[in-house]
Amino acid sequence: MKKHNFNAGPSILPDVVLQNAAKAIIDFNGSGLSLLSISHRTKDFEDVLNEAQTLFRELLHIPDNYKIFFVSGGASTQFFHIPANFLKTKAGYVNTGVWSKKAIKEAKHYGEVQVVASSEDKNFTYIPKGFAIPADLDYLYICSNNTIYGSEYKVDIDSPVPLIADMSSDIMSRPVDVSKYAMIYGGAQKNLAPAGVTFVIIRDDMLEKVVRELPSMMNVNTHVANNSMFNTPPVFPIYVMNETLRWLKAQGGVEEIYRRNLEKAELLYNEIDRNSLFRGTVEKEDRSLMNICFVMSEGNEELAPEFMEFAKERGMVGIKGHRLVGGFRASCYNACPKESVEALVACMQEFEKMKANQ
Ligand SMILES: *Cc1c(COP(=O)(O)O)cnc(C)c1O
């Protein structure tokens, strides 16, 4: 049976990427050596790293006054690296769920945190808008797509202070006006790569704003100055990420993938809204294109385990919602084909019919 992979992360990658990665593990570029057994300082690997940076810049239209680097440690390491580098007195955070909360917790090790807006009052079912941004903040921090709660910013907000965004789960899924951000970063394991590599896009002026003495590995300048090669970079995840970026370019780039993502999300949200057994959990205007959350409708809550089993029997993988939201979450990342979303929609329709006839 065909599996439809809706895993939240690590998650689906394009078939061709997996095939190329498998080949490179056995024989990298016809060298007779495995990608896993070569020095990261060989020319062939440096070419991969440079190409990944170039493709990042090209696909997201990153202006020249930004640097791109790749490190390990995951987005969670950036939760404390960011305030270590840039929080001198006070930083602003928008609290939109689990991942921004974790970032807030780590920032408090370094200075004052002002939560300038929050959607916690309604269990993170919306994105706060129109909030005031104090001009005395060292930076403003947002999480652009809330992987767990399924909400997403639909505009690149204007900020009078440097804007820093965690884009772990929506990077390369939609066009972004990079010039509005001082820094964009994320774990690559949602939309670009296997676990193990973190991307950082940072505006040049930020490199001069590091507020304290730091160990080398924690200072952003170390990674920029050494072009991601200060220590051994995550060779394999970077290779796979580069293959994914090549694939994305061949599909028509971020603009084309965004069109497809809109189409997939519309298919599934329309069914959630139409089907009497389900309902969405997030305000319509803030619904994520990547992580689509839904639960059984009122009065039908007890059907959840049965639908889970029904869907599993039809090849759906990874649709169990996070325990904080319950219900279901279908993560429809770039590599998730429309056919998988159609299969899930058909499964929801079939389930509704079966229940109506019981
Ligand atoms: C998954 C995720 C993280 C955590 O990433 P790690 O690489 O596991 O540290 C952080 N932020 C968001 C938005 C995520 O989806």
The ligand as an ORCA input file, in Angstrom:
! r2SCAN-3c Opt
* xyz 0 1
  C      10.812     21.768     15.081
  C      10.868     23.179     15.444
  C      11.848     23.691     16.323
  C      12.857     22.822     17.022
  O      13.856     22.478     16.164
  P      15.118     21.624     16.641
  O      15.963     21.648     15.415
  O      14.602     20.268     17.006
  O      15.735     22.296     17.801
  C      11.861     25.049     16.568
  N      10.961     25.874     15.997
  C      10.001     25.413     15.160
  C       9.040     26.378     14.540
  C       9.934     24.065     14.862
  O       8.990     23.609     14.026
*
